[in-house]
Amino acid sequence: MHGETQVTVGVLGFHDSRETKAISNAISELGHTAVWLHEDVIGVDVSPDGVTLEPDVDVVVNRLLLSKSRMPLEDLSIASCYAAVRPVCNDPRNVLFAVHKQATAARLAAEGIPIPRAYLSTSEDKLNETRPEFGHPAVYKTAVGTNGGGTWLIDDDRRLSNVVNDKRTLLQSYVKLEKRHRDLRVYVVGDEIVGAMYRYAPEGDWRTNVALGGDVEDATEDLTPAAADAALGATRVLGLDYAGIDLIEGPDGWVVLEVNPTAGFRGLYRATGRSPAVFIAKLAIERGGGTVDEELVERLQYVLDGRPPEDAPSKVKDEATPVIGYTEHVVVTGASDSKTVIAHVDTGSKTTSIAPEVAVEIGAEPPALVAGEDVAPRVAIVVELGGLRQSVTATLDDDIEADAPLRIGRDVLRHYYVDVHRQLPDAAPV
């Protein structure tokens, strides 16, 4: 063992993410015990004698992906049970602020951290009355979301809904860039910046999320003092132990767009060659009273070990990769409405396609930065299939048959197993 005091670190996560596994593996490499706290193993026994945790841990790394959960409040309550008796990084009370974009903006603005203007209203009338103040285009997004899902660029005066996909919405000022659309992701652990990257929007889109196909470039050495101060300040103000901070450079300097308390870091690793996993592991170990070998930390920062640890759930692969058939019922969401349609799965197509009339019906907007004339018209939609919601830029296709107005391409299928023998009884043959 590399540390003098043995620490058991629980990694709390109900999703099969490479980041969760990488943090767990880094804890083990540092000579301490990692326990994956997943739904098959957790027990919390409360009695007059106190609180007993099953399995027992000294400290917890909170990797709950609340924006992707179907029971976010219940998941947060599990983290809160641990926080009642053990140190938790990140504390669930602070995560509650960070996962809600308007709550995050409110706290940052109150502390003088630069942000773009954003407006949320529980009244649809008030939201639309305020819409003209944001000009054209304006950003329209759900207050809770991830990977670019539930985010649109609105360039007309259509009526907006204050709730989309059971989530409240907000308006945000669009920061126009002279160059190719990009933002800056800064990853902070403790009070240090692990690395930074520019994220560039894919062709025909304006969103820079790596999950949507955006390019990345190392920006660590290019980080200005103003951007670094904003990222560190946002993390400190929200009380987070680690976070991915998204910034964009406008006419008046860098502003904070969002703060992600469970940000992925595969893109950062690809851009910089450094992984936050070992730094998060180190922070948790030290929070639990342990010590680490600093030379080993230095070496492990260049490793992103996403292999399943020994205590990974036995069904983690099946849970993480839903099985779908060649035809499925899919909920597709645009900027103003949702619709359940029959979709054909097309493993031979790189991109997802949608019938134009359905795109109009749900208020799907074309991305603002459409590339050259040879690019087919595309729209931003959210697809709910097999228990997963994800954002995708779909091609408008007049040739799609009316009974199945959506074709799911490989841009979505990478998250699923396709059962070629399974097909809906009410769907026409593929």
C-alpha positions as CSV (number, residue, x, y, z in Angstrom):
1,M,0.0,0.0,0.0
2,H,1.3,3.5,-0.9
3,G,-0.5,5.4,1.9
4,E,0.0,5.1,5.7
5,T,-3.7,5.0,6.4
6,Q,-5.9,2.6,4.5
7,V,-9.1,4.4,3.2
8,T,-12.2,2.8,1.7
9,V,-13.7,5.0,-0.9
10,G,-17.2,4.4,-2.2
11,V,-17.8,5.5,-5.8
12,L,-21.6,6.3,-6.0
13,G,-22.9,5.8,-9.5
14,F,-26.0,4.1,-11.0
15,H,-24.8,4.4,-14.6
16,D,-22.1,2.4,-16.4
17,S,-19.8,5.3,-17.2
18,R,-16.1,5.1,-18.1
19,E,-15.4,8.0,-15.7
20,T,-16.9,6.0,-12.7
21,K,-14.7,3.0,-13.5
22,A,-11.6,5.2,-14.1
23,I,-12.0,6.8,-10.7
24,S,-12.5,3.4,-9.0
25,N,-9.4,2.0,-10.7
26,A,-7.3,5.1,-9.8
27,I,-8.3,4.6,-6.1
28,S,-7.0,1.0,-6.3
29,E,-3.8,2.0,-8.1
30,L,-3.1,4.5,-5.3
31,G,-3.2,1.7,-2.8
32,H,-6.6,2.2,-1.3
33,T,-9.9,0.3,-1.4
34,A,-12.5,1.3,-4.0
35,V,-16.1,0.1,-3.6
36,W,-18.6,0.8,-6.4
37,L,-21.8,1.8,-4.7
38,H,-24.4,0.7,-7.3
39,E,-28.1,-0.3,-6.9
40,D,-27.4,-4.0,-6.2
41,V,-25.3,-3.4,-3.1
42,I,-26.5,-0.3,-1.2
43,G,-28.2,-0.5,2.2
44,V,-28.7,2.2,4.8
45,D,-29.8,1.0,8.3
46,V,-30.9,3.8,10.6
47,S,-31.8,3.0,14.2
48,P,-31.6,4.6,17.7
49,D,-28.0,3.2,17.8
50,G,-27.0,5.3,14.8
51,V,-26.4,4.7,11.1
52,T,-24.9,1.6,9.4
53,L,-23.9,1.7,5.8
54,E,-23.8,-1.4,3.6
55,P,-21.1,-1.6,2.4
56,D,-19.3,0.6,4.8
57,V,-17.0,3.3,3.4
58,D,-14.9,6.1,4.8
59,V,-15.7,8.7,2.1
60,V,-17.8,8.8,-1.1
61,V,-17.2,10.1,-4.6
62,N,-20.6,11.2,-5.9
63,R,-20.9,10.2,-9.6
64,L,-24.7,10.2,-9.7
65,L,-25.8,11.5,-13.2
66,L,-29.0,13.2,-12.0
67,S,-29.7,14.9,-15.4
68,K,-30.0,11.4,-16.9
69,S,-31.9,9.8,-14.1
70,R,-35.6,8.9,-14.1
71,M,-35.6,9.4,-10.3
72,P,-33.2,12.3,-9.7
73,L,-34.7,13.3,-6.3
74,E,-34.6,9.7,-5.1
75,D,-31.0,9.3,-6.3
76,L,-30.0,12.6,-4.6
77,S,-31.6,11.4,-1.4
78,I,-29.4,8.3,-1.4
79,A,-26.4,10.6,-1.7
80,S,-27.8,12.6,1.1
81,C,-28.0,9.5,3.4
82,Y,-24.2,9.1,2.9
83,A,-23.6,12.8,3.4
84,A,-25.3,12.6,6.8
85,V,-22.5,10.5,8.2
86,R,-19.6,10.5,5.7
87,P,-17.7,13.1,3.6
88,V,-19.2,13.2,0.1
89,C,-17.4,14.7,-2.9
90,N,-19.5,16.4,-4.4
91,D,-21.9,17.2,-1.5
92,P,-25.4,16.5,-2.8
93,R,-26.7,19.8,-1.5
94,N,-24.3,21.6,-3.8
95,V,-25.0,19.3,-6.7
96,L,-28.7,20.2,-6.4
97,F,-27.7,23.8,-7.3
98,A,-25.3,22.8,-10.0
99,V,-27.6,20.5,-12.0
100,H,-30.2,23.2,-12.4
101,K,-28.9,25.8,-14.9
102,Q,-30.9,28.8,-13.7
103,A,-30.1,28.1,-10.0
104,T,-26.4,27.9,-11.0
105,A,-26.6,31.2,-12.9
106,A,-28.4,32.8,-9.9
107,R,-25.7,31.8,-7.4
108,L,-22.9,32.8,-9.8
109,A,-24.4,36.2,-10.6
110,A,-24.9,36.9,-6.9
111,E,-21.2,36.4,-6.3
112,G,-20.1,38.4,-9.3
113,I,-19.0,35.6,-11.6
114,P,-19.6,36.7,-15.2
115,I,-22.5,34.9,-16.9
116,P,-24.8,35.6,-19.9
117,R,-28.3,36.9,-19.2
118,A,-30.8,34.0,-18.7
119,Y,-34.6,34.2,-18.0
120,L,-36.8,31.4,-16.5
121,S,-40.5,31.8,-15.8
122,T,-43.1,29.4,-14.5
123,S,-45.6,31.3,-16.6
124,E,-45.6,30.6,-20.3
125,D,-47.1,34.1,-21.0
126,K,-44.3,35.8,-19.1
127,L,-41.7,33.7,-20.9
128,N,-43.0,34.8,-24.3
129,E,-43.5,38.4,-23.3
130,T,-39.8,38.5,-22.4
131,R,-38.7,36.7,-25.5
132,P,-38.1,39.9,-27.7
133,E,-35.6,41.2,-25.2
134,F,-33.2,38.4,-26.1
135,G,-33.1,39.3,-29.8
136,H,-32.3,36.9,-32.7
137,P,-31.0,34.3,-32.3
138,A,-31.5,33.3,-28.7
139,V,-30.7,30.2,-26.8
140,Y,-33.7,28.2,-25.5
141,K,-33.0,25.3,-23.3
142,T,-34.3,23.0,-20.5
143,A,-33.1,24.0,-17.0
144,V,-31.9,20.5,-16.5
145,G,-30.1,18.6,-19.3
146,T,-26.8,17.1,-20.4
147,N,-24.7,16.4,-23.5
148,G,-26.4,19.2,-25.4
149,G,-29.9,17.6,-25.0
150,G,-32.8,20.0,-24.7
151,T,-30.9,23.0,-26.2
152,W,-32.0,25.0,-29.2
153,L,-31.1,28.2,-31.1
154,I,-34.3,30.1,-31.8
155,D,-34.2,32.6,-34.7
156,D,-37.9,33.5,-35.0
157,D,-40.8,34.7,-32.9
158,R,-42.7,31.5,-32.5
159,R,-44.5,30.9,-29.2
160,L,-42.3,29.0,-26.7
161,S,-43.4,26.5,-24.1
162,N,-42.2,27.0,-20.5
163,V,-42.0,23.2,-20.1
164,V,-40.5,20.8,-22.6
165,N,-40.2,17.0,-21.9
166,D,-41.4,17.6,-18.3
167,K,-38.6,20.1,-17.6
168,R,-38.9,23.8,-17.2
169,T,-37.2,26.0,-19.9
170,L,-35.3,29.2,-20.0
171,L,-34.0,31.8,-22.4
172,Q,-30.3,32.7,-22.6
173,S,-28.5,35.3,-24.5
174,Y,-26.6,34.0,-27.5
175,V,-23.0,34.9,-27.5
176,K,-22.0,35.4,-31.2
177,L,-18.5,34.3,-32.2
178,E,-16.5,35.6,-35.2
179,K,-14.7,32.3,-35.7
180,R,-15.9,28.7,-35.8
181,H,-18.3,28.1,-32.9
182,R,-16.4,26.9,-29.9
183,D,-16.4,27.1,-26.1
184,L,-14.0,26.3,-23.4
185,R,-14.3,23.4,-20.9
186,V,-12.1,23.8,-17.8
187,Y,-11.9,20.8,-15.4
188,V,-11.3,21.8,-11.8
189,V,-10.5,19.3,-9.0
190,G,-10.1,20.8,-5.5
191,D,-8.7,24.3,-6.1
192,E,-6.6,23.3,-9.1
193,I,-7.2,23.2,-12.8
194,V,-6.4,19.7,-14.2
195,G,-6.8,20.7,-17.8
196,A,-8.7,22.8,-20.3
197,M,-9.9,22.2,-23.9
198,Y,-11.6,24.1,-26.7
199,R,-14.7,22.2,-27.9
200,Y,-15.7,23.0,-31.5
201,A,-19.2,22.4,-32.9
202,P,-19.6,19.7,-35.5
203,E,-20.4,20.7,-39.1
204,G,-23.9,22.0,-39.4
205,D,-24.4,22.5,-35.7
206,W,-23.7,25.2,-33.1
207,R,-23.5,23.0,-29.9
208,T,-20.0,21.9,-29.0
209,N,-20.7,18.8,-26.9
210,V,-18.3,16.0,-27.4
211,A,-21.3,13.6,-27.1
212,L,-22.7,15.2,-30.3
213,G,-19.5,14.8,-32.3
214,G,-17.7,18.0,-31.5
215,D,-13.9,18.3,-32.0
216,V,-11.6,19.1,-29.1
217,E,-8.2,20.9,-28.8
218,D,-5.9,21.3,-25.8
219,A,-6.3,24.8,-24.3
220,T,-4.5,24.3,-21.0
221,E,-1.5,26.4,-21.9
222,D,-3.8,28.9,-23.7
223,L,-5.9,29.5,-20.6
224,T,-6.1,33.2,-19.7
225,P,-6.1,34.5,-16.1
226,A,-9.7,35.7,-16.6
227,A,-10.9,32.3,-17.8
228,A,-9.1,30.5,-15.1
229,D,-10.4,32.8,-12.4
230,A,-14.0,32.4,-13.6
231,A,-13.7,28.6,-13.6
232,L,-12.1,28.4,-10.2
233,G,-14.5,31.0,-8.8
234,A,-17.6,29.1,-10.2
235,T,-16.4,25.9,-8.6
236,R,-15.8,27.6,-5.2
237,V,-19.0,29.6,-5.2
238,L,-21.1,26.4,-5.8
239,G,-19.1,24.5,-3.1
240,L,-18.1,21.7,-5.5
241,D,-15.0,19.5,-5.0
242,Y,-14.7,18.9,-8.8
243,A,-16.5,20.1,-11.8
244,G,-16.4,20.8,-15.5
245,I,-16.9,24.5,-16.2
246,D,-18.1,25.6,-19.6
247,L,-17.1,29.2,-20.7
248,I,-17.4,31.2,-23.9
249,E,-15.6,34.4,-24.9
250,G,-17.9,37.2,-25.8
251,P,-17.3,40.8,-26.7
252,D,-16.8,41.7,-23.0
253,G,-14.6,38.7,-22.1
254,W,-15.2,35.2,-20.7
255,V,-18.5,34.2,-19.3
256,V,-19.6,31.0,-17.5
257,L,-22.3,29.1,-19.5
258,E,-22.8,26.0,-17.3
259,V,-21.2,24.1,-14.4
260,N,-21.3,20.3,-14.5
261,P,-20.7,18.4,-11.2
262,T,-20.4,15.1,-13.0
263,A,-18.7,16.1,-16.2
264,G,-17.3,13.4,-18.4
265,F,-13.6,13.6,-19.2
266,R,-13.0,11.4,-22.2
267,G,-12.9,14.5,-24.4
268,L,-10.5,16.2,-22.1
269,Y,-8.2,13.1,-22.0
270,R,-8.3,13.1,-25.8
271,A,-7.4,16.7,-26.0
272,T,-4.8,17.0,-23.2
273,G,-3.6,13.5,-22.5
274,R,-4.5,14.1,-18.8
275,S,-7.3,12.4,-16.8
276,P,-9.0,14.0,-13.8
277,A,-9.7,10.5,-12.4
278,V,-6.6,10.2,-10.3
279,F,-7.0,13.7,-8.9
280,I,-10.6,13.0,-7.9
281,A,-9.3,9.8,-6.3
282,K,-6.6,11.6,-4.5
283,L,-9.0,14.3,-3.2
284,A,-11.4,11.6,-1.8
285,I,-8.6,9.6,-0.2
286,E,-7.3,12.6,1.6
287,R,-10.8,13.7,2.6
288,G,-11.2,10.3,4.2
289,G,-7.9,10.7,6.2
290,G,-5.6,8.8,3.9
291,T,-2.4,9.7,2.1
292,V,-1.1,9.1,-1.4
293,D,2.2,8.8,-3.3
294,E,2.5,12.1,-5.2
295,E,4.9,10.6,-7.7
296,L,2.3,7.9,-8.5
297,V,-0.3,10.5,-8.9
298,E,1.9,12.3,-11.4
299,R,2.3,9.1,-13.4
300,L,-1.4,8.1,-13.2
301,Q,-2.7,11.4,-14.5
302,Y,-1.7,10.2,-18.0
303,V,-3.9,7.1,-17.7
304,L,-7.6,6.7,-18.3
305,D,-8.4,3.2,-17.2
306,G,-12.1,2.6,-18.0
307,R,-12.0,-1.2,-17.5
308,P,-14.8,-2.6,-15.2
309,P,-13.4,-3.0,-11.7
310,E,-13.7,-6.4,-9.9
311,D,-16.9,-5.3,-8.0
312,A,-18.7,-3.9,-11.1
313,P,-22.4,-5.0,-11.2
314,S,-22.8,-8.3,-12.9
315,K,-25.5,-6.9,-15.3
316,V,-23.8,-3.6,-15.9
317,K,-23.3,-4.3,-19.6
318,D,-27.0,-5.1,-20.1
319,E,-28.1,-2.2,-18.1
320,A,-25.9,0.3,-19.9
321,T,-26.7,-1.0,-23.4
322,P,-30.4,-1.4,-24.0
323,V,-31.6,-3.9,-26.6
324,I,-33.9,-2.5,-29.3
325,G,-35.5,-4.0,-32.4
326,Y,-35.6,-2.9,-36.0
327,T,-38.8,-1.0,-35.3
328,E,-39.5,0.8,-32.1
329,H,-41.9,3.4,-30.6
330,V,-39.8,6.6,-30.0
331,V,-40.6,9.9,-28.3
332,V,-39.2,12.7,-30.4
333,T,-39.0,16.2,-29.0
334,G,-38.5,19.6,-30.6
335,A,-38.5,23.1,-29.2
336,S,-42.2,23.2,-28.6
337,D,-43.7,19.8,-28.5
338,S,-43.2,16.0,-28.2
339,K,-44.6,13.2,-30.3
340,T,-44.5,9.4,-30.2
341,V,-43.8,7.9,-33.6
342,I,-42.7,4.5,-35.0
343,A,-39.1,4.6,-36.0
344,H,-37.1,2.2,-38.2
345,V,-33.6,1.3,-37.1
346,D,-31.1,1.8,-40.0
347,T,-27.7,0.4,-39.1
348,G,-26.5,1.3,-42.6
349,S,-27.1,5.0,-42.1
350,K,-24.5,7.2,-40.3
351,T,-27.1,9.8,-39.3
352,T,-30.7,9.9,-38.0
353,S,-33.4,11.2,-40.4
354,I,-36.9,12.7,-39.8
355,A,-39.9,13.5,-42.0
356,P,-40.2,17.3,-42.4
357,E,-43.8,17.4,-41.4
358,V,-43.1,15.8,-38.1
359,A,-40.2,18.2,-37.5
360,V,-42.6,21.1,-38.1
361,E,-45.2,19.6,-35.8
362,I,-42.8,19.4,-32.8
363,G,-41.1,22.7,-33.5
364,A,-37.7,21.3,-34.3
365,E,-35.4,24.2,-35.3
366,P,-32.5,23.9,-37.8
367,P,-29.1,24.5,-36.3
368,A,-28.0,28.1,-36.8
369,L,-24.7,27.5,-38.4
370,V,-25.5,25.4,-41.4
371,A,-22.4,24.6,-43.4
372,G,-22.1,24.7,-47.2
373,E,-24.8,24.2,-49.8
374,D,-24.1,20.5,-50.2
375,V,-25.2,19.8,-46.6
376,A,-28.8,18.5,-46.3
377,P,-31.1,20.5,-44.0
378,R,-30.9,19.3,-40.4
379,V,-32.8,19.9,-37.2
380,A,-32.0,19.5,-33.5
381,I,-34.2,17.0,-31.8
382,V,-34.2,14.9,-28.6
383,V,-34.9,11.2,-29.0
384,E,-36.2,9.0,-26.2
385,L,-35.6,5.3,-27.0
386,G,-35.1,2.3,-24.8
387,G,-35.1,4.3,-21.6
388,L,-32.4,6.7,-22.8
389,R,-32.8,10.4,-23.9
390,Q,-30.2,11.9,-26.2
391,S,-29.9,14.9,-28.4
392,V,-29.2,14.4,-32.1
393,T,-29.0,16.5,-35.2
394,A,-31.3,14.8,-37.7
395,T,-31.5,15.1,-41.5
396,L,-34.8,16.2,-43.0
397,D,-35.8,13.5,-45.5
398,D,-38.9,13.8,-47.7
399,D,-38.7,10.2,-48.7
400,I,-39.4,8.7,-45.3
401,E,-42.6,6.6,-45.3
402,A,-45.5,8.2,-43.4
403,D,-46.1,5.2,-41.1
404,A,-42.5,5.4,-39.7
405,P,-41.4,9.1,-40.0
406,L,-38.1,8.6,-38.1
407,R,-35.1,6.5,-39.1
408,I,-32.5,5.9,-36.3
409,G,-28.9,6.0,-37.6
410,R,-25.6,5.1,-36.1
411,D,-25.3,8.5,-34.4
412,V,-27.9,7.1,-31.9
413,L,-27.3,3.4,-32.3
414,R,-23.9,3.4,-30.7
415,H,-25.8,3.4,-27.3
416,Y,-27.8,0.2,-28.1
417,Y,-27.7,-3.4,-29.1
418,V,-29.9,-4.1,-32.1
419,D,-32.0,-7.4,-32.1
420,V,-32.6,-8.1,-35.8
421,H,-35.4,-10.5,-35.0
422,R,-37.4,-8.0,-33.0
423,Q,-40.0,-5.8,-34.7
424,L,-43.2,-4.0,-33.6
425,P,-46.4,-5.9,-34.7
426,D,-48.0,-2.6,-35.9
427,A,-45.0,-1.6,-38.1
428,A,-44.5,-2.2,-41.8
429,P,-41.6,-4.5,-42.7
430,V,-38.2,-2.8,-42.9
